[in-house]
Amino acid sequence: MKILILGADGYLGWPSCLYFSRRDHEVTGVDNYFRRNAATELDCESLIPAPNLLQRANIWKEVTGRSIKVHIGDITNYEFLLSLFREYNPDAVIHYAEQPSAPYSMMSRDKAAFTVQNNLISTLNIMYAVKEVNPECHIIKLGTMGEYGTPNIDIEEGWLEIEHNSRKDRFLFPRQAGSLYHTTKVQDTDMIWFYVRTWGLGVTDLMQGPVYGLSTEETDLDPRLTPSFHYDEIFGTVLNRFIVQAVAGYPLTVFGKGNQTRGFLNLRDTMQCVYLSASRPAARGQLRVFNQLTEQFSVNQLAEKVKIVGDRLGYNVVIKHINNPRVEKEDHYYNVKYTGLFDLGLKPHYLTDEILESFFAVTDTYKDLINRDAFFRGVSWK
Ligand code: USQ
């Protein structure tokens, strides 16, 4: 398969390049280094300094003999994106190239505007490029579980059948996002669904929960292949932050009551989910939605797990509840359906004590690089 990976320098994008390349697919990775530059601007660099994308591709070649083509550029520039589609005519495109941080989108008007512009125009451009060059190209779009919010009913896998005045129809499951970033994902979904209905494109929308972990089988081949890994308040996800906080002897920052519940998955399982989706594409005219998670936890449950394993390893972990800088429900019902990817063959890596222990062990090797100032910036939703 010829595969175009947009956002190839990121936490998910880079390991995805390796995952597909190792399975004999022709991979082209594209990135504009937004996250690298934003992390420098905000002084919240990745824990592990990552070589740039061109250097990483060279390291991959040196380690495995396999090639990954790399382009540095901005896909909100339509001419640039179109030239890539014309050059490679991919069978599938994976769209990770969005501003991915909820706190970043809430920092200022300018960062909010950037998030809207980047996320919506990049998605729009992909729709147009696929239609113009090859409408058979399967679009795999990273959505987010945060599109659904925390409704007081079960969360179905993308769609909901509604009976109203004794008539029935099937609609996208109601969305009510909790940040501007998550709202742009809702808008993406609406736009994609419009073009699927109108142009008959084939799209898989992956509604992913927060991801944790810092390695995959491929990145384990050489430490220089490790993905970017953020633990700061802007770009770090909750469990990654808790592990680094525990290693640094910094109290785990539980926001508010900590009963907020989300669906989580291991970085290794994101690779499987994306690969399974690409291997069994959506049909033309289909918007296929998968809820991409393997387990549900509350923030308190995650903090407890990190404390139990961390204490056993001698870290003396302290849990601290701090005023929640976000506007979100802290006590709510949460029950998500997520069978689609399991039906395709997903073999989950659940959050066991062994997984946590190995996560602690790798993180500890980078202990001296932890920037404690990055843990809390107090980005407020209000
Ligand atoms: N939280 C804490 N303490 C922290 C950080 C987070 O209690 O130090 C809480 C948050 O308040 C929230 C939950 O943990 O209730 C998850 O927060 P998060 O920062 O791990 O995740 P979020 O901001 O929702 O975004 C992340 C990714 C985003 C992805 C999303 C999936 O950055 O790209 O779309 O996870 S989901 O959360 O399901 O929408």
Boltz pocket constraint, residues with backbone or C-beta under 6 A from the ligand:
constraints:
  - pocket:
      binder: B
      contacts: [[A, 100], [A, 101], [A, 102], [A, 103], [A, 143], [A, 144], [A, 145], [A, 146], [A, 147], [A, 182], [A, 208], [A, 209], [A, 210], [A, 211], [A, 233], [A, 234], [A, 235], [A, 236], [A, 237], [A, 238], [A, 239], [A, 241], [A, 253], [A, 254], [A, 255], [A, 256], [A, 258], [A, 260], [A, 261], [A, 262], [A, 263], [A, 299], [A, 326], [A, 328], [A, 375]]
      max_distance: 6.0
